Amino acid sequence: MPEIIIKVDGADAIRERLREISTRVSNMSPILKAIGDRIAEQTKRRFEAGGPAPDGTPWKDPKTPNPKRVRTLTVSGHLRDSIRFQMMGKNAVMVGTDKEYAAIHQMGGRTAAHIIMPRRKKALKTPYGLFKKVNHPGSVIPARPFLGVSEANSTEILGMINDYIAAR
């Protein structure tokens, strides 16, 4: 019976490289930390530019003037500066903020003029719950999404992942 032998030059090197890649992807923590940091920075740049939302929709301009406002969503810079990332185990990262008023800016909604919270603080009432601090009761706040990943951000992140996997 005839015998066919196929010899692959460098097969050992290929196996070794596949082992290296397998080891790298079994613990994604280093690249996820870098991605979390990059998304937080991309989000902060969105504040510096005055928008747009991650999907490209421009942020609506504020209706009322505020002499302290530097640009849309930026009076004190506290919301922008609160953007952080947090590892969620070894295989996930979360980017967000702990500011109570962030949800009303991200998703929009109507502030409630008559809801009283403990210590007699007025609250923001949105479809997502109540939020304590209200400086403008009874207002409709348009959604100005600042959290999320744009197409350009996504391309940048995919490049980071490819570089991580390809690194030696």
GILIN-V884694 format. One record per residue. RES is the residue in one small letter. PHI is phi in degrees with one decimal (999 if undefined). PSI is psi in degrees with one decimal (999 if undefined). D_LAST is the distance of its C-alpha to the last C-alpha in whole Angstrom. Layout:
[[RES;PHI;PSI;D_LAST] [RES;PHI;PSI;D_LAST]]
This chain:
[[m;999;134.6;44] [p;-69.9;150.1;41] [e;-123.6;135.0;38] [i;-113.7;129.2;35] [i;-119.3;126.6;32] [i;-111.4;124.1;28] [k;-112.8;126.8;26] [v;-109.3;117.3;22] [d;-72.5;133.2;21] [g;85.4;12.3;17] [a;-59.9;-37.3;18] [d;-64.3;-39.0;16] [a;-66.2;-38.5;13] [i;-64.7;-46.0;13] [r;-59.7;-43.6;14] [e;-62.9;-42.6;11] [r;-63.8;-41.7;9] [l;-63.7;-36.2;11] [r;-64.1;-43.1;11] [e;-60.2;-45.8;8] [i;-63.8;-43.2;9] [s;-59.4;-41.2;12] [t;-64.7;-42.2;11] [r;-64.2;-42.8;10] [v;-81.2;-11.8;13] [s;-73.8;-22.7;15] [n;-130.5;98.0;15] [m;-88.6;3.7;15] [s;-51.5;-47.3;17] [p;-60.7;-43.5;14] [i;-74.1;-34.1;14] [l;-66.5;-36.4;18] [k;-62.5;-43.3;19] [a;-64.5;-40.2;17] [i;-66.8;-43.9;19] [g;-58.7;-43.8;22] [d;-63.0;-42.4;22] [r;-65.9;-42.9;22] [i;-65.2;-39.9;25] [a;-60.9;-43.0;27] [e;-66.0;-41.2;26] [q;-60.9;-39.7;27] [t;-66.6;-42.5;30] [k;-63.8;-36.7;31] [r;-63.6;-33.2;31] [r;-59.8;-41.5;33] [f;-64.5;-43.6;36] [e;-62.7;-33.4;36] [a;-86.7;-10.4;37] [g;75.9;30.9;39] [g;114.3;-170.8;38] [p;-86.9;-177.7;37] [a;-64.1;161.7;36] [p;-55.8;-28.4;33] [d;-83.9;1.8;35] [g;96.1;-6.8;36] [t;-69.8;127.3;40] [p;-64.9;145.8;41] [w;-71.5;141.5;42] [k;-71.4;140.7;46] [d;-68.9;148.4;48] [p;-63.6;146.5;50] [k;-76.7;-34.9;53] [t;-110.3;142.1;54] [p;-73.5;149.1;54] [n;-140.8;116.5;52] [p;-61.5;-20.8;53] [k;-85.4;-13.6;50] [r;-71.7;123.2;47] [v;-82.1;-45.9;45] [r;-157.8;175.6;44] [t;-53.7;134.7;44] [l;66.2;14.1;42] [t;-134.3;102.0;42] [v;-109.6;-59.7;45] [s;-101.2;-20.7;44] [g;87.8;1.4;40] [h;-65.4;-40.4;40] [l;-64.5;-48.3;39] [r;-57.7;-46.8;36] [d;-70.8;-14.2;35] [s;-87.7;-4.6;35] [i;-69.1;124.0;32] [r;-140.1;165.4;29] [f;-118.5;155.2;26] [q;-142.6;133.6;26] [m;-71.2;138.3;24] [m;-116.8;76.8;26] [g;82.5;-159.0;24] [k;-91.4;-12.4;21] [n;-124.9;20.7;21] [a;-154.4;150.4;23] [v;-134.5;144.1;24] [m;-121.4;138.1;27] [v;-119.6;133.3;28] [g;-177.0;-160.4;32] [t;-141.7;155.9;35] [d;-102.6;8.7;37] [k;-74.9;130.8;40] [e;-59.5;-35.7;43] [y;-86.6;-0.5;44] [a;-62.6;-39.8;41] [a;-61.1;-40.8;42] [i;-64.9;-34.3;45] [h;-76.7;-38.0;43] [q;-68.0;-44.8;40] [m;-110.4;-12.5;42] [g;77.4;170.9;46] [g;153.4;-177.0;49] [r;-108.5;134.1;52] [t;-81.7;143.2;53] [a;-92.7;128.1;56] [a;-84.4;-19.1;59] [h;-117.5;5.1;61] [i;-89.0;126.3;58] [i;-109.9;129.1;58] [m;-99.3;171.2;56] [p;-49.5;146.1;56] [r;67.1;21.3;58] [r;61.7;30.6;59] [k;-87.2;138.3;56] [k;-74.7;159.8;56] [a;-127.8;159.3;53] [l;-91.2;127.9;51] [k;-109.9;117.0;52] [t;-126.3;169.3;49] [p;-61.1;-12.3;48] [y;-102.4;2.9;45] [g;130.0;-170.8;48] [l;-102.7;141.0;49] [f;-128.7;134.1;48] [k;-62.8;-60.3;50] [k;-79.9;126.8;50] [v;-133.6;121.4;52] [n;-100.7;-7.1;53] [h;-145.0;70.9;55] [p;-61.7;142.6;56] [g;82.2;5.9;57] [s;-88.2;154.5;55] [v;-101.3;121.7;53] [i;-105.5;120.1;49] [p;-71.1;151.5;47] [a;-67.0;131.8;44] [r;-131.5;76.3;41] [p;-59.6;126.3;38] [f;-116.2;-23.9;35] [l;-90.1;140.2;33] [g;140.5;176.3;31] [v;-122.8;120.8;28] [s;-78.3;172.5;29] [e;-62.3;-41.9;28] [a;-64.9;-40.7;26] [n;-61.5;-42.5;25] [s;-62.1;-42.3;23] [t;-61.8;-42.3;22] [e;-63.1;-42.7;20] [i;-67.0;-41.5;19] [l;-60.9;-38.4;18] [g;-62.0;-40.1;16] [m;-62.6;-43.4;14] [i;-64.2;-44.8;13] [n;-60.7;-43.1;12] [d;-62.8;-39.8;10] [y;-62.9;-46.0;9] [i;-68.1;-37.1;8] [a;-78.4;-17.9;7] [a;-62.9;148.8;4] [r;-109.2;999;0]]
